[in-house]
């Protein structure tokens, strides 16, 4: 089974509820087992014009799904929870969303296709991804940079505000 880290984020409606629902729906997939969950963290929107702060978490799963099939499951759950297919505005900024599920890491694989980039291309630049992952896997080694999550966080140039919001999923 592959070890995978997923980020969950929401900045519309019942943000915590959407993260909890997404986790529940992921755990209902027979090929997915939840291994660990971070606490909830609140963060400012990143590269978007929105007043709505995000609630974020990272979960570790084990799965027999191949990366592309896992992506389809994540997209199915996003759609089920009301996520629009419109991810960006015409000027390239991100849009508000009920739920966002991103594959951060899939074992130590490096995948770069038109539909899927693993490891997540901005992981090393986003405190809202690193802080929850520090909680559950600070020693995980990024396969491109050959550095732990803790080392990458120490090198973060401009960490945006990330604050503990609540307990684990």
VMD Tcl script that builds the backbone (N, CA, C; Angstrom):
set m [mol new atoms 507]
animate dup $m
set s [atomselect $m all]
$s set {name element resname resid chain x y z} {
  {N N UNK 1 A 0.831 -1.184 0.000}
  {CA C UNK 1 A 0.000 0.000 0.000}
  {C C UNK 1 A 0.876 1.248 0.000}
  {N N UNK 2 A 0.428 2.239 -0.737}
  {CA C UNK 2 A 1.161 3.502 -0.813}
  {C C UNK 2 A 0.811 4.371 0.386}
  {N N UNK 3 A 1.808 5.137 0.847}
  {CA C UNK 3 A 1.576 6.149 1.879}
  {C C UNK 3 A 1.432 7.487 1.165}
  {N N UNK 4 A 0.323 8.175 1.441}
  {CA C UNK 4 A -0.026 9.397 0.730}
  {C C UNK 4 A -0.397 10.472 1.751}
  {N N UNK 5 A -0.026 11.713 1.439}
  {CA C UNK 5 A -0.437 12.854 2.245}
  {C C UNK 5 A -1.340 13.728 1.391}
  {N N UNK 6 A -2.512 14.046 1.944}
  {CA C UNK 6 A -3.492 14.889 1.267}
  {C C UNK 6 A -3.698 16.159 2.079}
  {N N UNK 7 A -3.829 17.276 1.389}
  {CA C UNK 7 A -4.219 18.507 2.076}
  {C C UNK 7 A -5.701 18.735 1.832}
  {N N UNK 8 A -6.364 19.241 2.868}
  {CA C UNK 8 A -7.774 19.584 2.786}
  {C C UNK 8 A -7.903 21.049 3.151}
  {N N UNK 9 A -8.679 21.785 2.381}
  {CA C UNK 9 A -8.885 23.191 2.680}
  {C C UNK 9 A -10.278 23.636 2.287}
  {N N UNK 10 A -10.810 24.607 3.042}
  {CA C UNK 10 A -12.127 25.172 2.749}
  {C C UNK 10 A -12.159 26.612 3.217}
  {N N UNK 11 A -12.781 27.477 2.390}
  {CA C UNK 11 A -12.975 28.861 2.847}
  {C C UNK 11 A -14.393 29.368 2.585}
  {N N UNK 12 A -15.324 28.458 2.413}
  {CA C UNK 12 A -16.737 28.827 2.230}
  {C C UNK 12 A -17.624 27.994 3.145}
  {N N UNK 13 A -18.632 28.619 3.700}
  {CA C UNK 13 A -19.621 27.889 4.482}
  {C C UNK 13 A -19.045 27.297 5.755}
  {N N UNK 14 A -19.492 26.105 6.083}
  {CA C UNK 14 A -19.039 25.386 7.272}
  {C C UNK 14 A -17.688 24.750 6.972}
  {N N UNK 15 A -16.648 25.548 7.102}
  {CA C UNK 15 A -15.308 25.118 6.683}
  {C C UNK 15 A -14.861 23.841 7.387}
  {N N UNK 16 A -14.997 23.788 8.686}
  {CA C UNK 16 A -14.601 22.590 9.436}
  {C C UNK 16 A -15.478 21.410 9.028}
  {N N UNK 17 A -16.765 21.658 8.880}
  {CA C UNK 17 A -17.689 20.604 8.462}
  {C C UNK 17 A -17.308 20.004 7.120}
  {N N UNK 18 A -16.892 20.846 6.171}
  {CA C UNK 18 A -16.473 20.330 4.864}
  {C C UNK 18 A -15.228 19.457 4.984}
  {N N UNK 19 A -14.277 19.836 5.832}
  {CA C UNK 19 A -13.086 19.017 6.028}
  {C C UNK 19 A -13.450 17.682 6.669}
  {N N UNK 20 A -14.352 17.723 7.638}
  {CA C UNK 20 A -14.792 16.486 8.286}
  {C C UNK 20 A -15.539 15.578 7.311}
  {N N UNK 21 A -16.411 16.177 6.496}
  {CA C UNK 21 A -17.147 15.391 5.509}
  {C C UNK 21 A -16.204 14.775 4.481}
  {N N UNK 22 A -15.227 15.556 4.026}
  {CA C UNK 22 A -14.268 15.040 3.038}
  {C C UNK 22 A -13.495 13.858 3.618}
  {N N UNK 23 A -13.079 13.980 4.870}
  {CA C UNK 23 A -12.350 12.886 5.515}
  {C C UNK 23 A -13.222 11.652 5.638}
  {N N UNK 24 A -14.472 11.854 6.006}
  {CA C UNK 24 A -15.407 10.732 6.126}
  {C C UNK 24 A -15.631 10.060 4.775}
  {N N UNK 25 A -15.809 10.866 3.725}
  {CA C UNK 25 A -16.024 10.304 2.388}
  {C C UNK 25 A -14.769 9.582 1.876}
  {N N UNK 26 A -13.594 10.117 2.183}
  {CA C UNK 26 A -12.358 9.429 1.801}
  {C C UNK 26 A -12.254 8.088 2.518}
  {N N UNK 27 A -12.581 8.065 3.800}
  {CA C UNK 27 A -12.465 6.814 4.562}
  {C C UNK 27 A -13.492 5.774 4.123}
  {N N UNK 28 A -14.554 6.205 3.449}
  {CA C UNK 28 A -15.573 5.281 2.958}
  {C C UNK 28 A -15.143 4.571 1.675}
  {N N UNK 29 A -14.076 5.060 1.035}
  {CA C UNK 29 A -13.561 4.402 -0.172}
  {C C UNK 29 A -12.815 3.147 0.286}
  {N N UNK 30 A -13.214 1.961 -0.206}
  {CA C UNK 30 A -12.614 0.717 0.290}
  {C C UNK 30 A -11.083 0.643 0.162}
  {N N UNK 31 A -10.531 1.307 -0.822}
  {CA C UNK 31 A -9.090 1.234 -1.057}
  {C C UNK 31 A -8.290 2.272 -0.262}
  {N N UNK 32 A -8.962 3.019 0.597}
  {CA C UNK 32 A -8.299 4.080 1.361}
  {C C UNK 32 A -8.464 3.824 2.858}
  {N N UNK 33 A -7.354 3.959 3.580}
  {CA C UNK 33 A -7.387 3.883 5.043}
  {C C UNK 33 A -6.736 5.144 5.603}
  {N N UNK 34 A -7.450 5.839 6.486}
  {CA C UNK 34 A -6.903 7.025 7.150}
  {C C UNK 34 A -5.896 6.553 8.195}
  {N N UNK 35 A -4.673 7.094 8.128}
  {CA C UNK 35 A -3.611 6.707 9.056}
  {C C UNK 35 A -3.418 7.764 10.137}
  {N N UNK 36 A -3.420 9.051 9.749}
  {CA C UNK 36 A -3.205 10.141 10.700}
  {C C UNK 36 A -3.888 11.402 10.184}
  {N N UNK 37 A -4.282 12.249 11.116}
  {CA C UNK 37 A -4.892 13.532 10.758}
  {C C UNK 37 A -4.260 14.628 11.609}
  {N N UNK 38 A -4.093 15.785 10.995}
  {CA C UNK 38 A -3.578 16.934 11.737}
  {C C UNK 38 A -4.724 17.658 12.419}
  {N N UNK 39 A -4.378 18.634 13.222}
  {CA C UNK 39 A -5.364 19.572 13.743}
  {C C UNK 39 A -5.817 20.474 12.601}
  {N N UNK 40 A -6.806 21.315 12.878}
  {CA C UNK 40 A -7.249 22.309 11.908}
  {C C UNK 40 A -6.431 23.581 12.102}
  {N N UNK 41 A -6.091 24.226 10.996}
  {CA C UNK 41 A -5.345 25.479 11.031}
  {C C UNK 41 A -6.060 26.494 10.159}
  {N N UNK 42 A -6.072 27.731 10.599}
  {CA C UNK 42 A -6.682 28.796 9.820}
  {C C UNK 42 A -5.577 29.618 9.178}
  {N N UNK 43 A -5.797 29.987 7.908}
  {CA C UNK 43 A -4.778 30.758 7.194}
  {C C UNK 43 A -5.425 31.734 6.229}
  {N N UNK 44 A -4.669 32.788 5.939}
  {CA C UNK 44 A -5.117 33.774 4.964}
  {C C UNK 44 A -5.166 33.142 3.579}
  {N N UNK 45 A -6.038 33.633 2.707}
  {CA C UNK 45 A -6.056 33.147 1.324}
  {C C UNK 45 A -4.700 33.410 0.655}
  {N N UNK 46 A -4.261 32.460 -0.148}
  {CA C UNK 46 A -2.969 32.532 -0.826}
  {C C UNK 46 A -3.209 32.779 -2.311}
  {N N UNK 47 A -2.699 33.863 -2.826}
  {CA C UNK 47 A -2.829 34.248 -4.244}
  {C C UNK 47 A -4.289 34.307 -4.697}
  {N N UNK 48 A -5.121 34.902 -3.864}
  {CA C UNK 48 A -6.509 35.087 -4.273}
  {C C UNK 48 A -7.069 36.332 -3.608}
  {N N UNK 49 A -8.032 36.931 -4.311}
  {CA C UNK 49 A -8.707 38.112 -3.798}
  {C C UNK 49 A -9.961 37.668 -3.051}
  {N N UNK 50 A -9.793 37.368 -1.767}
  {CA C UNK 50 A -10.921 36.913 -0.967}
  {C C UNK 50 A -10.722 37.364 0.469}
  {N N UNK 51 A -11.834 37.658 1.118}
  {CA C UNK 51 A -11.820 38.014 2.536}
  {C C UNK 51 A -11.947 36.756 3.402}
  {N N UNK 52 A -12.252 35.629 2.776}
  {CA C UNK 52 A -12.555 34.395 3.498}
  {C C UNK 52 A -11.280 33.605 3.797}
  {N N UNK 53 A -10.956 33.496 5.076}
  {CA C UNK 53 A -9.806 32.703 5.491}
  {C C UNK 53 A -10.112 31.221 5.327}
  {N N UNK 54 A -9.074 30.444 5.143}
  {CA C UNK 54 A -9.187 28.999 4.976}
  {C C UNK 54 A -9.037 28.276 6.305}
  {N N UNK 55 A -9.681 27.145 6.414}
  {CA C UNK 55 A -9.344 26.147 7.426}
  {C C UNK 55 A -8.687 25.011 6.652}
  {N N UNK 56 A -7.502 24.603 7.133}
  {CA C UNK 56 A -6.696 23.586 6.452}
  {C C UNK 56 A -6.357 22.442 7.401}
  {N N UNK 57 A -6.112 21.297 6.826}
  {CA C UNK 57 A -5.615 20.133 7.563}
  {C C UNK 57 A -4.853 19.258 6.575}
  {N N UNK 58 A -4.044 18.374 7.102}
  {CA C UNK 58 A -3.362 17.368 6.288}
  {C C UNK 58 A -3.714 16.012 6.869}
  {N N UNK 59 A -4.010 15.063 5.978}
  {CA C UNK 59 A -4.254 13.696 6.422}
  {C C UNK 59 A -3.283 12.763 5.728}
  {N N UNK 60 A -2.898 11.747 6.453}
  {CA C UNK 60 A -2.065 10.686 5.885}
  {C C UNK 60 A -2.967 9.486 5.659}
  {N N UNK 61 A -2.884 8.930 4.467}
  {CA C UNK 61 A -3.673 7.741 4.145}
  {C C UNK 61 A -2.744 6.651 3.635}
  {N N UNK 62 A -3.234 5.433 3.668}
  {CA C UNK 62 A -2.604 4.354 2.918}
  {C C UNK 62 A -3.644 3.916 1.893}
  {N N UNK 63 A -3.178 3.590 0.701}
  {CA C UNK 63 A -4.121 3.269 -0.374}
  {C C UNK 63 A -3.505 2.309 -1.386}
  {N N UNK 64 A -4.381 1.558 -2.020}
  {CA C UNK 64 A -3.969 0.718 -3.150}
  {C C UNK 64 A -4.302 1.406 -4.472}
  {N N UNK 65 A -4.965 2.559 -4.405}
  {CA C UNK 65 A -5.294 3.295 -5.629}
  {C C UNK 65 A -4.034 3.885 -6.243}
  {N N UNK 66 A -3.921 3.792 -7.541}
  {CA C UNK 66 A -2.837 4.458 -8.252}
  {C C UNK 66 A -3.084 5.970 -8.187}
  {N N UNK 67 A -2.051 6.787 -8.360}
  {CA C UNK 67 A -2.209 8.244 -8.213}
  {C C UNK 67 A -3.349 8.842 -9.027}
  {N N UNK 68 A -3.487 8.443 -10.285}
  {CA C UNK 68 A -4.530 9.014 -11.142}
  {C C UNK 68 A -5.923 8.645 -10.642}
  {N N UNK 69 A -6.087 7.406 -10.155}
  {CA C UNK 69 A -7.391 6.993 -9.630}
  {C C UNK 69 A -7.688 7.691 -8.304}
  {N N UNK 70 A -6.654 7.906 -7.505}
  {CA C UNK 70 A -6.836 8.661 -6.263}
  {C C UNK 70 A -7.268 10.094 -6.573}
  {N N UNK 71 A -6.646 10.703 -7.569}
  {CA C UNK 71 A -7.036 12.054 -7.992}
  {C C UNK 71 A -8.509 12.083 -8.379}
  {N N UNK 72 A -8.969 11.104 -9.132}
  {CA C UNK 72 A -10.382 11.046 -9.541}
  {C C UNK 72 A -11.299 10.923 -8.326}
  {N N UNK 73 A -10.902 10.132 -7.324}
  {CA C UNK 73 A -11.703 10.014 -6.103}
  {C C UNK 73 A -11.775 11.353 -5.371}
  {N N UNK 74 A -10.640 12.032 -5.292}
  {CA C UNK 74 A -10.612 13.351 -4.628}
  {C C UNK 74 A -11.511 14.333 -5.363}
  {N N UNK 75 A -11.463 14.335 -6.679}
  {CA C UNK 75 A -12.300 15.232 -7.473}
  {C C UNK 75 A -13.775 14.875 -7.344}
  {N N UNK 76 A -14.090 13.587 -7.258}
  {CA C UNK 76 A -15.466 13.152 -7.068}
  {C C UNK 76 A -16.007 13.676 -5.728}
  {N N UNK 77 A -15.193 13.575 -4.690}
  {CA C UNK 77 A -15.600 14.049 -3.360}
  {C C UNK 77 A -15.739 15.568 -3.359}
  {N N UNK 78 A -14.802 16.275 -3.999}
  {CA C UNK 78 A -14.917 17.732 -4.106}
  {C C UNK 78 A -16.234 18.121 -4.761}
  {N N UNK 79 A -16.570 17.447 -5.847}
  {CA C UNK 79 A -17.815 17.728 -6.562}
  {C C UNK 79 A -19.029 17.415 -5.682}
  {N N UNK 80 A -18.979 16.294 -4.980}
  {CA C UNK 80 A -20.074 15.895 -4.099}
  {C C UNK 80 A -20.305 16.932 -3.001}
  {N N UNK 81 A -19.230 17.612 -2.576}
  {CA C UNK 81 A -19.336 18.616 -1.517}
  {C C UNK 81 A -19.509 20.039 -2.065}
  {N N UNK 82 A -19.875 20.146 -3.348}
  {CA C UNK 82 A -20.252 21.435 -3.906}
  {C C UNK 82 A -19.138 22.256 -4.512}
  {N N UNK 83 A -17.985 21.665 -4.731}
  {CA C UNK 83 A -16.876 22.413 -5.338}
  {C C UNK 83 A -17.169 22.655 -6.806}
  {N N UNK 84 A -16.991 23.881 -7.221}
  {CA C UNK 84 A -17.168 24.247 -8.617}
  {C C UNK 84 A -15.956 23.786 -9.421}
  {N N UNK 85 A -16.149 23.530 -10.687}
  {CA C UNK 85 A -15.029 23.161 -11.556}
  {C C UNK 85 A -14.162 24.356 -11.912}
  {N N UNK 86 A -14.629 25.553 -11.572}
  {CA C UNK 86 A -13.855 26.759 -11.873}
  {C C UNK 86 A -12.852 26.957 -10.743}
  {N N UNK 87 A -11.562 26.762 -11.033}
  {CA C UNK 87 A -10.528 26.845 -10.011}
  {C C UNK 87 A -9.858 28.216 -9.969}
  {N N UNK 88 A -9.899 28.926 -11.107}
  {CA C UNK 88 A -9.200 30.206 -11.175}
  {C C UNK 88 A -10.024 31.227 -11.932}
  {N N UNK 89 A -9.776 32.485 -11.586}
  {CA C UNK 89 A -10.423 33.586 -12.291}
  {C C UNK 89 A -9.687 33.808 -13.613}
  {N N UNK 90 A -10.251 34.616 -14.509}
  {CA C UNK 90 A -9.568 34.881 -15.785}
  {C C UNK 90 A -8.153 35.460 -15.620}
  {N N UNK 91 A -7.896 36.169 -14.506}
  {CA C UNK 91 A -6.553 36.729 -14.316}
  {C C UNK 91 A -5.602 35.746 -13.635}
  {N N UNK 92 A -6.050 34.509 -13.419}
  {CA C UNK 92 A -5.166 33.472 -12.894}
  {C C UNK 92 A -5.213 33.280 -11.392}
  {N N UNK 93 A -5.995 34.100 -10.683}
  {CA C UNK 93 A -6.100 33.931 -9.234}
  {C C UNK 93 A -7.020 32.764 -8.897}
  {N N UNK 94 A -6.796 32.175 -7.736}
  {CA C UNK 94 A -7.650 31.095 -7.261}
  {C C UNK 94 A -9.003 31.657 -6.839}
  {N N UNK 95 A -10.012 30.782 -6.757}
  {CA C UNK 95 A -11.352 31.183 -6.346}
  {C C UNK 95 A -11.711 30.528 -5.017}
  {N N UNK 96 A -12.717 31.097 -4.331}
  {CA C UNK 96 A -13.211 30.502 -3.094}
  {C C UNK 96 A -13.730 29.099 -3.391}
  {N N UNK 97 A -13.691 28.225 -2.348}
  {CA C UNK 97 A -14.177 26.871 -2.566}
  {C C UNK 97 A -14.685 26.253 -1.278}
  {N N UNK 98 A -15.681 25.373 -1.415}
  {CA C UNK 98 A -16.194 24.643 -0.264}
  {C C UNK 98 A -15.160 23.638 0.213}
  {N N UNK 99 A -14.454 23.025 -0.717}
  {CA C UNK 99 A -13.446 22.020 -0.358}
  {C C UNK 99 A -12.388 21.957 -1.455}
  {N N UNK 100 A -11.177 21.756 -1.016}
  {CA C UNK 100 A -10.058 21.537 -1.925}
  {C C UNK 100 A -9.277 20.366 -1.355}
  {N N UNK 101 A -9.081 19.338 -2.158}
  {CA C UNK 101 A -8.300 18.176 -1.742}
  {C C UNK 101 A -7.145 18.047 -2.722}
  {N N UNK 102 A -5.935 18.178 -2.212}
  {CA C UNK 102 A -4.742 18.069 -3.051}
  {C C UNK 102 A -3.879 16.910 -2.582}
  {N N UNK 103 A -3.305 16.201 -3.542}
  {CA C UNK 103 A -2.327 15.167 -3.230}
  {C C UNK 103 A -0.982 15.863 -3.073}
  {N N UNK 104 A -0.456 15.848 -1.856}
  {CA C UNK 104 A 0.835 16.476 -1.603}
  {C C UNK 104 A 1.982 15.540 -1.983}
  {N N UNK 105 A 1.906 14.314 -1.478}
  {CA C UNK 105 A 2.941 13.304 -1.724}
  {C C UNK 105 A 2.282 11.950 -1.894}
  {N N UNK 106 A 2.849 11.128 -2.761}
  {CA C UNK 106 A 2.413 9.756 -2.972}
  {C C UNK 106 A 3.673 8.915 -2.884}
  {N N UNK 107 A 3.898 8.279 -1.724}
  {CA C UNK 107 A 5.182 7.631 -1.438}
  {C C UNK 107 A 6.287 8.628 -1.754}
  {N N UNK 108 A 7.278 8.203 -2.456}
  {CA C UNK 108 A 8.346 9.124 -2.869}
  {C C UNK 108 A 8.322 9.335 -4.380}
  {N N UNK 109 A 7.141 9.128 -4.982}
  {CA C UNK 109 A 7.008 9.256 -6.438}
  {C C UNK 109 A 7.107 10.706 -6.897}
  {N N UNK 110 A 7.612 10.840 -8.109}
  {CA C UNK 110 A 7.640 12.130 -8.793}
  {C C UNK 110 A 6.826 11.951 -10.067}
  {N N UNK 111 A 5.728 12.684 -10.165}
  {CA C UNK 111 A 4.805 12.570 -11.295}
  {C C UNK 111 A 4.558 13.971 -11.839}
  {N N UNK 112 A 4.660 14.102 -13.139}
  {CA C UNK 112 A 4.401 15.395 -13.764}
  {C C UNK 112 A 3.664 15.164 -15.075}
  {N N UNK 113 A 2.331 15.195 -14.992}
  {CA C UNK 113 A 1.491 15.033 -16.166}
  {C C UNK 113 A 0.618 16.281 -16.282}
  {N N UNK 114 A -0.101 16.445 -17.389}
  {CA C UNK 114 A -0.985 17.613 -17.486}
  {C C UNK 114 A -2.047 17.679 -16.378}
  {N N UNK 115 A -2.445 16.519 -15.835}
  {CA C UNK 115 A -3.503 16.479 -14.826}
  {C C UNK 115 A -3.004 16.355 -13.389}
  {N N UNK 116 A -1.743 15.994 -13.214}
  {CA C UNK 116 A -1.282 15.664 -11.870}
  {C C UNK 116 A 0.201 15.970 -11.698}
  {N N UNK 117 A 0.504 16.714 -10.633}
  {CA C UNK 117 A 1.890 17.000 -10.282}
  {C C UNK 117 A 2.114 16.563 -8.841}
  {N N UNK 118 A 2.996 15.588 -8.659}
  {CA C UNK 118 A 3.364 15.077 -7.345}
  {C C UNK 118 A 4.888 14.998 -7.304}
  {N N UNK 119 A 5.508 15.546 -6.250}
  {CA C UNK 119 A 4.918 16.227 -5.117}
  {C C UNK 119 A 4.231 17.532 -5.539}
  {N N UNK 120 A 3.341 18.004 -4.665}
  {CA C UNK 120 A 2.626 19.254 -4.932}
  {C C UNK 120 A 3.648 20.348 -5.222}
  {N N UNK 121 A 3.459 21.044 -6.329}
  {CA C UNK 121 A 4.471 21.984 -6.811}
  {C C UNK 121 A 4.740 23.169 -5.898}
  {N N UNK 122 A 3.801 23.526 -5.015}
  {CA C UNK 122 A 4.002 24.681 -4.143}
  {C C UNK 122 A 4.172 24.296 -2.674}
  {N N UNK 123 A 4.288 23.019 -2.384}
  {CA C UNK 123 A 4.375 22.587 -0.984}
  {C C UNK 123 A 5.443 23.355 -0.221}
  {N N UNK 124 A 6.608 23.482 -0.799}
  {CA C UNK 124 A 7.752 24.108 -0.116}
  {C C UNK 124 A 7.608 25.622 0.046}
  {N N UNK 125 A 6.532 26.215 -0.514}
  {CA C UNK 125 A 6.308 27.659 -0.428}
  {C C UNK 125 A 5.096 28.027 0.427}
  {N N UNK 126 A 4.376 27.034 0.944}
  {CA C UNK 126 A 3.121 27.299 1.629}
  {C C UNK 126 A 3.132 26.795 3.071}
  {N N UNK 127 A 3.167 27.725 3.987}
  {CA C UNK 127 A 3.135 27.353 5.404}
  {C C UNK 127 A 1.845 26.613 5.751}
  {N N UNK 128 A 0.727 26.965 5.098}
  {CA C UNK 128 A -0.544 26.320 5.439}
  {C C UNK 128 A -0.577 24.850 5.042}
  {N N UNK 129 A 0.365 24.413 4.217}
  {CA C UNK 129 A 0.521 22.986 3.933}
  {C C UNK 129 A 1.541 22.363 4.882}
  {N N UNK 130 A 2.615 23.088 5.127}
  {CA C UNK 130 A 3.694 22.538 5.937}
  {C C UNK 130 A 3.346 22.436 7.422}
  {N N UNK 131 A 2.693 23.441 7.987}
  {CA C UNK 131 A 2.418 23.437 9.427}
  {C C UNK 131 A 1.591 22.215 9.840}
  {N N UNK 132 A 0.472 21.901 9.161}
  {CA C UNK 132 A -0.258 20.693 9.560}
  {C C UNK 132 A 0.546 19.418 9.314}
  {N N UNK 133 A 1.366 19.415 8.259}
  {CA C UNK 133 A 2.162 18.217 7.987}
  {C C UNK 133 A 3.269 18.056 9.020}
  {N N UNK 134 A 3.800 19.162 9.532}
  {CA C UNK 134 A 4.800 19.088 10.602}
  {C C UNK 134 A 4.247 18.316 11.800}
  {N N UNK 135 A 2.966 18.493 12.037}
  {CA C UNK 135 A 2.325 17.857 13.188}
  {C C UNK 135 A 2.292 16.341 13.072}
  {N N UNK 136 A 2.122 15.824 11.838}
  {CA C UNK 136 A 1.953 14.369 11.686}
  {C C UNK 136 A 3.125 13.670 10.994}
  {N N UNK 137 A 4.016 14.444 10.337}
  {CA C UNK 137 A 5.101 13.787 9.590}
  {C C UNK 137 A 6.279 14.728 9.357}
  {N N UNK 138 A 6.809 15.310 10.427}
  {CA C UNK 138 A 7.876 16.295 10.263}
  {C C UNK 138 A 9.143 15.709 9.658}
  {N N UNK 139 A 9.339 14.403 9.760}
  {CA C UNK 139 A 10.550 13.771 9.229}
  {C C UNK 139 A 10.379 13.211 7.814}
  {N N UNK 140 A 9.184 13.400 7.226}
  {CA C UNK 140 A 8.994 12.944 5.851}
  {C C UNK 140 A 9.949 13.706 4.943}
  {N N UNK 141 A 10.616 12.990 4.032}
  {CA C UNK 141 A 11.608 13.604 3.150}
  {C C UNK 141 A 10.977 13.910 1.797}
  {N N UNK 142 A 11.038 15.181 1.411}
  {CA C UNK 142 A 10.534 15.630 0.108}
  {C C UNK 142 A 11.392 14.983 -0.979}
  {N N UNK 143 A 10.779 14.244 -1.913}
  {CA C UNK 143 A 11.569 13.500 -2.898}
  {C C UNK 143 A 12.350 14.353 -3.907}
  {N N UNK 144 A 11.964 15.593 -4.113}
  {CA C UNK 144 A 12.714 16.455 -5.032}
  {C C UNK 144 A 13.853 17.201 -4.337}
  {N N UNK 145 A 13.599 17.651 -3.125}
  {CA C UNK 145 A 14.578 18.485 -2.423}
  {C C UNK 145 A 15.449 17.693 -1.450}
  {N N UNK 146 A 15.065 16.445 -1.191}
  {CA C UNK 146 A 15.802 15.572 -0.275}
  {C C UNK 146 A 15.985 16.236 1.099}
  {N N UNK 147 A 14.932 16.908 1.553}
  {CA C UNK 147 A 14.922 17.560 2.857}
  {C C UNK 147 A 13.629 17.172 3.568}
  {N N UNK 148 A 13.700 17.140 4.892}
  {CA C UNK 148 A 12.492 16.837 5.655}
  {C C UNK 148 A 11.532 18.025 5.618}
  {N N UNK 149 A 10.306 17.752 5.988}
  {CA C UNK 149 A 9.305 18.821 6.083}
  {C C UNK 149 A 9.789 19.872 7.074}
  {N N UNK 150 A 10.359 19.434 8.183}
  {CA C UNK 150 A 10.859 20.380 9.193}
  {C C UNK 150 A 11.964 21.261 8.610}
  {N N UNK 151 A 12.874 20.693 7.833}
  {CA C UNK 151 A 13.951 21.483 7.215}
  {C C UNK 151 A 13.385 22.481 6.210}
  {N N UNK 152 A 12.410 22.051 5.411}
  {CA C UNK 152 A 11.799 22.952 4.432}
  {C C UNK 152 A 11.072 24.102 5.125}
  {N N UNK 153 A 10.416 23.806 6.236}
  {CA C UNK 153 A 9.709 24.870 6.962}
  {C C UNK 153 A 10.695 25.897 7.503}
  {N N UNK 154 A 11.828 25.453 7.995}
  {CA C UNK 154 A 12.855 26.369 8.512}
  {C C UNK 154 A 13.387 27.291 7.418}
  {N N UNK 155 A 13.351 26.839 6.165}
  {CA C UNK 155 A 13.860 27.620 5.033}
  {C C UNK 155 A 12.803 28.517 4.397}
  {N N UNK 156 A 11.557 28.417 4.857}
  {CA C UNK 156 A 10.465 29.187 4.269}
  {C C UNK 156 A 10.751 30.676 4.410}
  {N N UNK 157 A 10.770 31.392 3.284}
  {CA C UNK 157 A 11.132 32.809 3.280}
  {C C UNK 157 A 10.050 33.712 3.866}
  {N N UNK 158 A 8.822 33.506 3.470}
  {CA C UNK 158 A 7.727 34.375 3.905}
  {C C UNK 158 A 6.564 33.556 4.439}
  {N N UNK 159 A 6.701 33.017 5.644}
  {CA C UNK 159 A 5.581 32.210 6.143}
  {C C UNK 159 A 4.361 33.078 6.419}
  {N N UNK 160 A 3.255 32.756 5.765}
  {CA C UNK 160 A 2.020 33.501 6.006}
  {C C UNK 160 A 1.439 33.060 7.341}
  {N N UNK 161 A 0.487 33.789 7.789}
  {CA C UNK 161 A -0.133 33.525 9.077}
  {C C UNK 161 A -0.872 32.192 9.041}
  {N N UNK 162 A -0.508 31.284 9.935}
  {CA C UNK 162 A -1.198 30.014 10.099}
  {C C UNK 162 A -1.401 29.831 11.596}
  {N N UNK 163 A -2.655 29.732 12.004}
  {CA C UNK 163 A -2.943 29.620 13.435}
  {C C UNK 163 A -3.774 28.359 13.710}
  {N N UNK 164 A -3.508 27.752 14.851}
  {CA C UNK 164 A -4.262 26.576 15.255}
  {C C UNK 164 A -5.726 26.964 15.391}
  {N N UNK 165 A -6.595 26.198 14.759}
  {CA C UNK 165 A -8.017 26.545 14.755}
  {C C UNK 165 A -8.832 25.582 15.605}
  {N N UNK 166 A -8.426 24.307 15.626}
  {CA C UNK 166 A -9.212 23.337 16.364}
  {C C UNK 166 A -8.512 22.010 16.451}
  {N N UNK 167 A -9.176 21.078 17.059}
  {CA C UNK 167 A -8.591 19.763 17.268}
  {C C UNK 167 A -8.676 18.921 16.013}
  {N N UNK 168 A -8.160 17.748 16.111}
  {CA C UNK 168 A -8.076 16.847 14.954}
  {C C UNK 168 A -9.432 16.510 14.357}
  {N N UNK 169 A -9.381 16.106 13.119}
  {CA C UNK 169 A -10.558 15.659 12.384}
  {C C UNK 169 A -11.086 14.463 13.082}
}
mol reanalyze $m
mol bondsrecalc $m
mol representation Tube
mol addrep $m
